[in-house]
Amino acid sequence: QEHLVESGGGLVQPGGSLRLSCAASGDTFSGSTTAWFRQAPGKEREFVAAIRWNENSKHYSDSVRGRFTISRDRVKNTHYLQMDRLKPEDTAVYHCAAVKSRLIVSRLWSGENYDSWGQGTQVTVSS
């Protein structure tokens, strides 16, 4: 397991942008699958996006595809979630997650397949 630290949350108006970062201390993300999940009050945890580091393949939920972009920086051992055209329904605590393996696509969506988690960062979209 890795120690993950998120940053970049905050309050933004509808239509605005934020960028979340997730850095790992200790081992590198090489060979890993990393992802973002979110949880709004009273709702279940929801998959947002994932990236498989070796081939840089990216996967998104339908609710964020076309608005959010996941990316990675091998040198900084950090991955990012660029969130554009934010909506009030994007309000949630966002968590980064990682597993030291290449998950097949059908396993990307479930948090049960990741073994490292960050503490979460609040994103609030409101006017």
N, C-alpha and C positions, 0 to 999 in steps of 0.2 A: 504494500500500500504506500501511497505517496501522500505527502502533506500538501494540500492545495489551498491557495489563498486567492479569493476573488477581490476585485476592486472595480470601481467605475459606476456603481449605481447612483441613483439620485432622483430628483423631481424634474420632470420635463413636461412641457405643454404638448397637447396632441399635435401630431405632425412633426415633432422634433426628433432628435437623434441622441443616442448614447452609445458608448462603447464600453463593454465589459471586458475585463482581463482576468485570466486565471493562470497563475504561476505555480510551478511545482518546485519544492525544495527536496533535495536528495537525488533520487534517480531522475533520468531524463524521460521525456515523452516518446522517445524513439521506439517505434514498434507498437505504440499504444493506440487505443481509440479513446478520444476525449469528447465530451458532450456538455450541453447545457440543458438543464431542466428548470422548470419554474413551478411555483405553487402559490396560488392565490388563496386568500382567506376563505375557509369553508369548502375548498375544492381539493381534488386529488392532484398529486404531482403530475406534471405534464412534460413530455419530451418536447424540446425546442429544436435542437440541431446537434449534429455529431460530425466529427472529422476523423478519418483514419489516417494516421500520420504518415505512414510509409508511402502511400500512393496519393495522399492529399485528396482523397475522395470526400465529398461533403453531402450531407443529407439533412433535410429540413422537414418539419411538420407542415401540413397544409396551411395552418393558421399564420405562419410567418414567412413562408416561401415567397421570394420576391421583395421582401422588406428587410430581412435579416441576413447577415453574411457571417459565416464562421470561417476563421482562418487560423493559421499557426505560424509561429516564428521559431525555427529550430535553434537559432543562436541564443535567443532569450529563454528558450524552453517554456514558452508561454502560448496560450491560445486565447483567441478573442471572439467576441460576439458584437459585431457592428449592427446596431438596431436603428433603422430609419423608418420614417413615416409611422411613428409610434401611435398607438391607439389606447384609449382608457382600458380596454380589455387586456392590454399587455401588462397591466399593473400586477406585480407579484414579487415574491422573493426568488431570485435566480441563483441556482446552484451549479457549479461546474462539477463534473464527474470524470473519472478516468479508470481505465483498466489496462493492464500491461499485456494486451493481446489485440489482434485484429478481429473485431467482432464481425460476423456475417450480418448482412443488412437486416435480416429478420429479427436480430437480437439487439439492434441499436436502440429501439424505442423503449425498452424496459430498464428502469433503474436497477433492477435486481442483477443485471449483468455487469455492473460497475462496482468496483470495490474501494474506490477512494472518492471522497466528497469534500467540497469546500463548505465553509460555514454559511454561505449565502450572502447576497447583497440585494437590498431593496431597490426596486424600480417602481416609481409612481408616475403615472401619466395622467395629468389633470390640469385643467385650466383654472 
